[in-house]
Amino acid sequence: MSASVDADVAARAMIALVQGFAAQMALFGGVSEGTLAEGVRALMGMGAAGRGDV
């Protein structure tokens, strides 16, 4: 993560991500670890699109 990122903003986003995941688990059941990891990487620009591997 870039040093220029506001730690409070990043923390709030991470909390929202976890809360959303918990709601999804409660409402719709499980999601594979791979699917979750791939989605988070894509959102954070660390996936294939973020690396320019598309």
mmJSON file of the N, C-alpha and C atoms, coordinates in Angstrom:
{"data_MODEL":{"atom_site":{
"group_PDB":["ATOM","ATOM","ATOM","ATOM","ATOM","ATOM","ATOM","ATOM","ATOM","ATOM","ATOM","ATOM","ATOM","ATOM","ATOM","ATOM","ATOM","ATOM","ATOM","ATOM","ATOM","ATOM","ATOM","ATOM","ATOM","ATOM","ATOM","ATOM","ATOM","ATOM","ATOM","ATOM","ATOM","ATOM","ATOM","ATOM","ATOM","ATOM","ATOM","ATOM","ATOM","ATOM","ATOM","ATOM","ATOM","ATOM","ATOM","ATOM","ATOM","ATOM","ATOM","ATOM","ATOM","ATOM","ATOM","ATOM","ATOM","ATOM","ATOM","ATOM","ATOM","ATOM","ATOM","ATOM","ATOM","ATOM","ATOM","ATOM","ATOM","ATOM","ATOM","ATOM","ATOM","ATOM","ATOM","ATOM","ATOM","ATOM","ATOM","ATOM","ATOM","ATOM","ATOM","ATOM","ATOM","ATOM","ATOM","ATOM","ATOM","ATOM","ATOM","ATOM","ATOM","ATOM","ATOM","ATOM","ATOM","ATOM","ATOM","ATOM","ATOM","ATOM","ATOM","ATOM","ATOM","ATOM","ATOM","ATOM","ATOM","ATOM","ATOM","ATOM","ATOM","ATOM","ATOM","ATOM","ATOM","ATOM","ATOM","ATOM","ATOM","ATOM","ATOM","ATOM","ATOM","ATOM","ATOM","ATOM","ATOM","ATOM","ATOM","ATOM","ATOM","ATOM","ATOM","ATOM","ATOM","ATOM","ATOM","ATOM","ATOM","ATOM","ATOM","ATOM","ATOM","ATOM","ATOM","ATOM","ATOM","ATOM","ATOM","ATOM","ATOM","ATOM","ATOM","ATOM","ATOM","ATOM","ATOM","ATOM","ATOM","ATOM"],
"id":[1,2,3,4,5,6,7,8,9,10,11,12,13,14,15,16,17,18,19,20,21,22,23,24,25,26,27,28,29,30,31,32,33,34,35,36,37,38,39,40,41,42,43,44,45,46,47,48,49,50,51,52,53,54,55,56,57,58,59,60,61,62,63,64,65,66,67,68,69,70,71,72,73,74,75,76,77,78,79,80,81,82,83,84,85,86,87,88,89,90,91,92,93,94,95,96,97,98,99,100,101,102,103,104,105,106,107,108,109,110,111,112,113,114,115,116,117,118,119,120,121,122,123,124,125,126,127,128,129,130,131,132,133,134,135,136,137,138,139,140,141,142,143,144,145,146,147,148,149,150,151,152,153,154,155,156,157,158,159,160,161,162],
"type_symbol":["N","C","C","N","C","C","N","C","C","N","C","C","N","C","C","N","C","C","N","C","C","N","C","C","N","C","C","N","C","C","N","C","C","N","C","C","N","C","C","N","C","C","N","C","C","N","C","C","N","C","C","N","C","C","N","C","C","N","C","C","N","C","C","N","C","C","N","C","C","N","C","C","N","C","C","N","C","C","N","C","C","N","C","C","N","C","C","N","C","C","N","C","C","N","C","C","N","C","C","N","C","C","N","C","C","N","C","C","N","C","C","N","C","C","N","C","C","N","C","C","N","C","C","N","C","C","N","C","C","N","C","C","N","C","C","N","C","C","N","C","C","N","C","C","N","C","C","N","C","C","N","C","C","N","C","C","N","C","C","N","C","C"],
"label_atom_id":["N","CA","C","N","CA","C","N","CA","C","N","CA","C","N","CA","C","N","CA","C","N","CA","C","N","CA","C","N","CA","C","N","CA","C","N","CA","C","N","CA","C","N","CA","C","N","CA","C","N","CA","C","N","CA","C","N","CA","C","N","CA","C","N","CA","C","N","CA","C","N","CA","C","N","CA","C","N","CA","C","N","CA","C","N","CA","C","N","CA","C","N","CA","C","N","CA","C","N","CA","C","N","CA","C","N","CA","C","N","CA","C","N","CA","C","N","CA","C","N","CA","C","N","CA","C","N","CA","C","N","CA","C","N","CA","C","N","CA","C","N","CA","C","N","CA","C","N","CA","C","N","CA","C","N","CA","C","N","CA","C","N","CA","C","N","CA","C","N","CA","C","N","CA","C","N","CA","C","N","CA","C","N","CA","C","N","CA","C"],
"label_alt_id":[null,null,null,null,null,null,null,null,null,null,null,null,null,null,null,null,null,null,null,null,null,null,null,null,null,null,null,null,null,null,null,null,null,null,null,null,null,null,null,null,null,null,null,null,null,null,null,null,null,null,null,null,null,null,null,null,null,null,null,null,null,null,null,null,null,null,null,null,null,null,null,null,null,null,null,null,null,null,null,null,null,null,null,null,null,null,null,null,null,null,null,null,null,null,null,null,null,null,null,null,null,null,null,null,null,null,null,null,null,null,null,null,null,null,null,null,null,null,null,null,null,null,null,null,null,null,null,null,null,null,null,null,null,null,null,null,null,null,null,null,null,null,null,null,null,null,null,null,null,null,null,null,null,null,null,null,null,null,null,null,null,null],
"label_comp_id":["MET","MET","MET","SER","SER","SER","ALA","ALA","ALA","SER","SER","SER","VAL","VAL","VAL","ASP","ASP","ASP","ALA","ALA","ALA","ASP","ASP","ASP","VAL","VAL","VAL","ALA","ALA","ALA","ALA","ALA","ALA","ARG","ARG","ARG","ALA","ALA","ALA","MET","MET","MET","ILE","ILE","ILE","ALA","ALA","ALA","LEU","LEU","LEU","VAL","VAL","VAL","GLN","GLN","GLN","GLY","GLY","GLY","PHE","PHE","PHE","ALA","ALA","ALA","ALA","ALA","ALA","GLN","GLN","GLN","MET","MET","MET","ALA","ALA","ALA","LEU","LEU","LEU","PHE","PHE","PHE","GLY","GLY","GLY","GLY","GLY","GLY","VAL","VAL","VAL","SER","SER","SER","GLU","GLU","GLU","GLY","GLY","GLY","THR","THR","THR","LEU","LEU","LEU","ALA","ALA","ALA","GLU","GLU","GLU","GLY","GLY","GLY","VAL","VAL","VAL","ARG","ARG","ARG","ALA","ALA","ALA","LEU","LEU","LEU","MET","MET","MET","GLY","GLY","GLY","MET","MET","MET","GLY","GLY","GLY","ALA","ALA","ALA","ALA","ALA","ALA","GLY","GLY","GLY","ARG","ARG","ARG","GLY","GLY","GLY","ASP","ASP","ASP","VAL","VAL","VAL"],
"label_asym_id":["A","A","A","A","A","A","A","A","A","A","A","A","A","A","A","A","A","A","A","A","A","A","A","A","A","A","A","A","A","A","A","A","A","A","A","A","A","A","A","A","A","A","A","A","A","A","A","A","A","A","A","A","A","A","A","A","A","A","A","A","A","A","A","A","A","A","A","A","A","A","A","A","A","A","A","A","A","A","A","A","A","A","A","A","A","A","A","A","A","A","A","A","A","A","A","A","A","A","A","A","A","A","A","A","A","A","A","A","A","A","A","A","A","A","A","A","A","A","A","A","A","A","A","A","A","A","A","A","A","A","A","A","A","A","A","A","A","A","A","A","A","A","A","A","A","A","A","A","A","A","A","A","A","A","A","A","A","A","A","A","A","A"],
"label_entity_id":["1","1","1","1","1","1","1","1","1","1","1","1","1","1","1","1","1","1","1","1","1","1","1","1","1","1","1","1","1","1","1","1","1","1","1","1","1","1","1","1","1","1","1","1","1","1","1","1","1","1","1","1","1","1","1","1","1","1","1","1","1","1","1","1","1","1","1","1","1","1","1","1","1","1","1","1","1","1","1","1","1","1","1","1","1","1","1","1","1","1","1","1","1","1","1","1","1","1","1","1","1","1","1","1","1","1","1","1","1","1","1","1","1","1","1","1","1","1","1","1","1","1","1","1","1","1","1","1","1","1","1","1","1","1","1","1","1","1","1","1","1","1","1","1","1","1","1","1","1","1","1","1","1","1","1","1","1","1","1","1","1","1"],
"label_seq_id":[1,1,1,2,2,2,3,3,3,4,4,4,5,5,5,6,6,6,7,7,7,8,8,8,9,9,9,10,10,10,11,11,11,12,12,12,13,13,13,14,14,14,15,15,15,16,16,16,17,17,17,18,18,18,19,19,19,20,20,20,21,21,21,22,22,22,23,23,23,24,24,24,25,25,25,26,26,26,27,27,27,28,28,28,29,29,29,30,30,30,31,31,31,32,32,32,33,33,33,34,34,34,35,35,35,36,36,36,37,37,37,38,38,38,39,39,39,40,40,40,41,41,41,42,42,42,43,43,43,44,44,44,45,45,45,46,46,46,47,47,47,48,48,48,49,49,49,50,50,50,51,51,51,52,52,52,53,53,53,54,54,54],
"pdbx_PDB_ins_code":[null,null,null,null,null,null,null,null,null,null,null,null,null,null,null,null,null,null,null,null,null,null,null,null,null,null,null,null,null,null,null,null,null,null,null,null,null,null,null,null,null,null,null,null,null,null,null,null,null,null,null,null,null,null,null,null,null,null,null,null,null,null,null,null,null,null,null,null,null,null,null,null,null,null,null,null,null,null,null,null,null,null,null,null,null,null,null,null,null,null,null,null,null,null,null,null,null,null,null,null,null,null,null,null,null,null,null,null,null,null,null,null,null,null,null,null,null,null,null,null,null,null,null,null,null,null,null,null,null,null,null,null,null,null,null,null,null,null,null,null,null,null,null,null,null,null,null,null,null,null,null,null,null,null,null,null,null,null,null,null,null,null],
"Cartn_x":[0.849,0.0,0.901,0.496,1.259,1.307,2.436,2.589,1.659,1.168,0.299,-1.154,-1.482,-2.852,-3.137,-4.27,-4.709,-5.066,-4.391,-4.586,-6.029,-6.65,-8.029,-8.983,-8.779,-9.625,-9.431,-8.189,-7.908,-8.539,-8.439,-9.008,-10.524,-11.16,-12.622,-13.049,-12.287,-12.601,-12.441,-11.4,-11.188,-12.318,-12.748,-13.851,-15.126,-15.392,-16.568,-16.49,-15.296,-15.102,-15.436,-14.957,-15.212,-16.699,-17.315,-18.748,-19.577,-19.217,-19.914,-19.753,-18.549,-18.299,-19.15,-19.214,-20.015,-21.495,-21.988,-23.387,-23.629,-22.704,-22.849,-22.881,-22.012,-21.981,-23.309,-23.851,-25.101,-26.292,-26.294,-27.441,-27.389,-26.207,-26.104,-25.232,-24.585,-23.708,-22.274,-21.483,-20.043,-19.585,-18.4,-17.699,-16.291,-15.746,-14.422,-13.356,-12.304,-11.195,-10.58,-10.484,-9.912,-10.723,-12.045,-12.92,-12.777,-12.76,-12.604,-11.25,-10.186,-8.848,-8.746,-9.298,-9.258,-10.015,-11.165,-11.962,-11.273,-10.675,-9.973,-8.768,-8.018,-6.869,-7.307,-8.406,-8.904,-9.311,-9.997,-10.426,-9.243,-8.178,-7.017,-5.963,-6.259,-5.323,-4.12,-4.219,-3.096,-3.307,-4.451,-4.737,-4.129,-4.552,-4.01,-4.157,-5.315,-5.521,-4.567,-4.295,-3.399,-1.954,-1.59,-0.211,-0.031,-1.113,-1.021,-0.903,-1.332,-1.239,-2.463,-3.395,-4.67,-4.499],
"Cartn_y":[-1.161,0.0,1.232,2.216,3.454,4.17,4.804,5.557,6.772,7.191,8.364,8.058,6.775,6.391,6.752,7.395,7.755,6.469,6.208,4.97,4.836,5.937,5.881,5.471,6.02,5.679,4.213,3.754,2.355,1.425,1.778,0.946,0.865,1.983,1.986,1.128,1.185,0.367,-1.118,-1.47,-2.868,-3.358,-2.532,-2.905,-3.126,-2.234,-2.378,-3.666,-4.003,-5.235,-6.457,-6.467,-7.599,-7.675,-6.536,-6.533,-7.021,-6.599,-7.052,-8.549,-9.056,-10.487,-11.257,-10.762,-11.429,-11.445,-10.33,-10.277,-11.256,-11.323,-12.256,-13.694,-14.028,-15.384,-15.711,-14.763,-14.998,-15.134,-14.34,-14.33,-15.397,-15.637,-16.475,-17.708,-17.865,-19.014,-18.684,-19.729,-19.579,-19.111,-18.589,-18.206,-18.776,-19.284,-19.908,-18.866,-19.309,-18.41,-17.838,-18.656,-18.201,-17.088,-17.23,-16.204,-14.903,-14.988,-13.795,-13.139,-13.924,-13.373,-12.713,-13.353,-12.797,-11.477,-11.425,-10.2,-9.059,-9.346,-8.309,-7.806,-8.718,-8.302,-7.399,-7.757,-6.948,-5.557,-5.499,-4.212,-3.336,-3.947,-3.204,-3.006,-3.422,-3.211,-4.127,-5.276,-6.194,-7.436,-7.518,-8.67,-8.517,-9.347,-9.32,-7.942,-7.319,-5.999,-4.968,-5.074,-4.141,-4.308,-5.524,-5.796,-5.583,-5.401,-5.245,-6.579,-7.69,-9.023,-9.427,-8.519,-8.888,-9.393],
"Cartn_z":[0.0,0.0,0.0,-0.725,-0.825,0.52,0.797,2.042,2.077,0.924,0.874,1.239,1.411,1.758,3.202,3.43,4.781,5.53,6.636,7.398,7.896,8.296,8.785,7.662,6.492,5.342,4.97,4.95,4.619,5.652,6.924,7.982,7.856,7.56,7.398,6.212,5.132,3.967,4.287,5.026,5.405,6.307,7.242,8.129,7.311,6.353,5.495,4.681,4.206,3.44,4.296,5.519,6.416,6.772,7.041,7.36,6.173,4.989,3.795,3.584,3.838,3.716,4.725,5.958,6.983,6.596,6.043,5.608,4.467,3.517,2.401,2.899,3.834,4.39,5.07,5.831,6.55,5.599,4.543,3.637,2.551,2.013,0.819,0.983,2.11,2.299,1.943,1.913,1.756,0.396,0.379,-0.842,-0.698,-1.777,-1.671,-1.354,-0.705,-0.374,-1.645,-2.677,-3.938,-4.578,-4.541,-5.102,-4.334,-3.02,-2.19,-2.455,-2.468,-2.693,-4.061,-5.087,-6.442,-6.513,-5.877,-5.867,-5.148,-3.997,-3.243,-4.032,-4.64,-5.461,-6.606,-7.254,-8.361,-7.889,-6.748,-6.217,-5.792,-5.325,-4.848,-5.93,-7.15,-8.236,-8.193,-7.513,-7.408,-8.259,-8.929,-9.762,-11.133,-12.052,-13.409,-14.03,-13.837,-14.434,-13.832,-12.537,-11.873,-12.313,-12.733,-13.161,-14.648,-15.355,-16.793,-17.512,-16.872,-17.445,-18.256,-18.485,-19.093,-20.491],
"occupancy":[1.0,1.0,1.0,1.0,1.0,1.0,1.0,1.0,1.0,1.0,1.0,1.0,1.0,1.0,1.0,1.0,1.0,1.0,1.0,1.0,1.0,1.0,1.0,1.0,1.0,1.0,1.0,1.0,1.0,1.0,1.0,1.0,1.0,1.0,1.0,1.0,1.0,1.0,1.0,1.0,1.0,1.0,1.0,1.0,1.0,1.0,1.0,1.0,1.0,1.0,1.0,1.0,1.0,1.0,1.0,1.0,1.0,1.0,1.0,1.0,1.0,1.0,1.0,1.0,1.0,1.0,1.0,1.0,1.0,1.0,1.0,1.0,1.0,1.0,1.0,1.0,1.0,1.0,1.0,1.0,1.0,1.0,1.0,1.0,1.0,1.0,1.0,1.0,1.0,1.0,1.0,1.0,1.0,1.0,1.0,1.0,1.0,1.0,1.0,1.0,1.0,1.0,1.0,1.0,1.0,1.0,1.0,1.0,1.0,1.0,1.0,1.0,1.0,1.0,1.0,1.0,1.0,1.0,1.0,1.0,1.0,1.0,1.0,1.0,1.0,1.0,1.0,1.0,1.0,1.0,1.0,1.0,1.0,1.0,1.0,1.0,1.0,1.0,1.0,1.0,1.0,1.0,1.0,1.0,1.0,1.0,1.0,1.0,1.0,1.0,1.0,1.0,1.0,1.0,1.0,1.0,1.0,1.0,1.0,1.0,1.0,1.0],
"B_iso_or_equiv":[0.0,0.0,0.0,0.0,0.0,0.0,0.0,0.0,0.0,0.0,0.0,0.0,0.0,0.0,0.0,0.0,0.0,0.0,0.0,0.0,0.0,0.0,0.0,0.0,0.0,0.0,0.0,0.0,0.0,0.0,0.0,0.0,0.0,0.0,0.0,0.0,0.0,0.0,0.0,0.0,0.0,0.0,0.0,0.0,0.0,0.0,0.0,0.0,0.0,0.0,0.0,0.0,0.0,0.0,0.0,0.0,0.0,0.0,0.0,0.0,0.0,0.0,0.0,0.0,0.0,0.0,0.0,0.0,0.0,0.0,0.0,0.0,0.0,0.0,0.0,0.0,0.0,0.0,0.0,0.0,0.0,0.0,0.0,0.0,0.0,0.0,0.0,0.0,0.0,0.0,0.0,0.0,0.0,0.0,0.0,0.0,0.0,0.0,0.0,0.0,0.0,0.0,0.0,0.0,0.0,0.0,0.0,0.0,0.0,0.0,0.0,0.0,0.0,0.0,0.0,0.0,0.0,0.0,0.0,0.0,0.0,0.0,0.0,0.0,0.0,0.0,0.0,0.0,0.0,0.0,0.0,0.0,0.0,0.0,0.0,0.0,0.0,0.0,0.0,0.0,0.0,0.0,0.0,0.0,0.0,0.0,0.0,0.0,0.0,0.0,0.0,0.0,0.0,0.0,0.0,0.0,0.0,0.0,0.0,0.0,0.0,0.0],
"pdbx_formal_charge":[null,null,null,null,null,null,null,null,null,null,null,null,null,null,null,null,null,null,null,null,null,null,null,null,null,null,null,null,null,null,null,null,null,null,null,null,null,null,null,null,null,null,null,null,null,null,null,null,null,null,null,null,null,null,null,null,null,null,null,null,null,null,null,null,null,null,null,null,null,null,null,null,null,null,null,null,null,null,null,null,null,null,null,null,null,null,null,null,null,null,null,null,null,null,null,null,null,null,null,null,null,null,null,null,null,null,null,null,null,null,null,null,null,null,null,null,null,null,null,null,null,null,null,null,null,null,null,null,null,null,null,null,null,null,null,null,null,null,null,null,null,null,null,null,null,null,null,null,null,null,null,null,null,null,null,null,null,null,null,null,null,null],
"auth_seq_id":[1,1,1,2,2,2,3,3,3,4,4,4,5,5,5,6,6,6,7,7,7,8,8,8,9,9,9,10,10,10,11,11,11,12,12,12,13,13,13,14,14,14,15,15,15,16,16,16,17,17,17,18,18,18,19,19,19,20,20,20,21,21,21,22,22,22,23,23,23,24,24,24,25,25,25,26,26,26,27,27,27,28,28,28,29,29,29,30,30,30,31,31,31,32,32,32,33,33,33,34,34,34,35,35,35,36,36,36,37,37,37,38,38,38,39,39,39,40,40,40,41,41,41,42,42,42,43,43,43,44,44,44,45,45,45,46,46,46,47,47,47,48,48,48,49,49,49,50,50,50,51,51,51,52,52,52,53,53,53,54,54,54],
"auth_comp_id":["MET","MET","MET","SER","SER","SER","ALA","ALA","ALA","SER","SER","SER","VAL","VAL","VAL","ASP","ASP","ASP","ALA","ALA","ALA","ASP","ASP","ASP","VAL","VAL","VAL","ALA","ALA","ALA","ALA","ALA","ALA","ARG","ARG","ARG","ALA","ALA","ALA","MET","MET","MET","ILE","ILE","ILE","ALA","ALA","ALA","LEU","LEU","LEU","VAL","VAL","VAL","GLN","GLN","GLN","GLY","GLY","GLY","PHE","PHE","PHE","ALA","ALA","ALA","ALA","ALA","ALA","GLN","GLN","GLN","MET","MET","MET","ALA","ALA","ALA","LEU","LEU","LEU","PHE","PHE","PHE","GLY","GLY","GLY","GLY","GLY","GLY","VAL","VAL","VAL","SER","SER","SER","GLU","GLU","GLU","GLY","GLY","GLY","THR","THR","THR","LEU","LEU","LEU","ALA","ALA","ALA","GLU","GLU","GLU","GLY","GLY","GLY","VAL","VAL","VAL","ARG","ARG","ARG","ALA","ALA","ALA","LEU","LEU","LEU","MET","MET","MET","GLY","GLY","GLY","MET","MET","MET","GLY","GLY","GLY","ALA","ALA","ALA","ALA","ALA","ALA","GLY","GLY","GLY","ARG","ARG","ARG","GLY","GLY","GLY","ASP","ASP","ASP","VAL","VAL","VAL"],
"auth_asym_id":["A","A","A","A","A","A","A","A","A","A","A","A","A","A","A","A","A","A","A","A","A","A","A","A","A","A","A","A","A","A","A","A","A","A","A","A","A","A","A","A","A","A","A","A","A","A","A","A","A","A","A","A","A","A","A","A","A","A","A","A","A","A","A","A","A","A","A","A","A","A","A","A","A","A","A","A","A","A","A","A","A","A","A","A","A","A","A","A","A","A","A","A","A","A","A","A","A","A","A","A","A","A","A","A","A","A","A","A","A","A","A","A","A","A","A","A","A","A","A","A","A","A","A","A","A","A","A","A","A","A","A","A","A","A","A","A","A","A","A","A","A","A","A","A","A","A","A","A","A","A","A","A","A","A","A","A","A","A","A","A","A","A"],
"auth_atom_id":["N","CA","C","N","CA","C","N","CA","C","N","CA","C","N","CA","C","N","CA","C","N","CA","C","N","CA","C","N","CA","C","N","CA","C","N","CA","C","N","CA","C","N","CA","C","N","CA","C","N","CA","C","N","CA","C","N","CA","C","N","CA","C","N","CA","C","N","CA","C","N","CA","C","N","CA","C","N","CA","C","N","CA","C","N","CA","C","N","CA","C","N","CA","C","N","CA","C","N","CA","C","N","CA","C","N","CA","C","N","CA","C","N","CA","C","N","CA","C","N","CA","C","N","CA","C","N","CA","C","N","CA","C","N","CA","C","N","CA","C","N","CA","C","N","CA","C","N","CA","C","N","CA","C","N","CA","C","N","CA","C","N","CA","C","N","CA","C","N","CA","C","N","CA","C","N","CA","C","N","CA","C","N","CA","C","N","CA","C"],
"pdbx_PDB_model_num":[1,1,1,1,1,1,1,1,1,1,1,1,1,1,1,1,1,1,1,1,1,1,1,1,1,1,1,1,1,1,1,1,1,1,1,1,1,1,1,1,1,1,1,1,1,1,1,1,1,1,1,1,1,1,1,1,1,1,1,1,1,1,1,1,1,1,1,1,1,1,1,1,1,1,1,1,1,1,1,1,1,1,1,1,1,1,1,1,1,1,1,1,1,1,1,1,1,1,1,1,1,1,1,1,1,1,1,1,1,1,1,1,1,1,1,1,1,1,1,1,1,1,1,1,1,1,1,1,1,1,1,1,1,1,1,1,1,1,1,1,1,1,1,1,1,1,1,1,1,1,1,1,1,1,1,1,1,1,1,1,1,1]
}}}
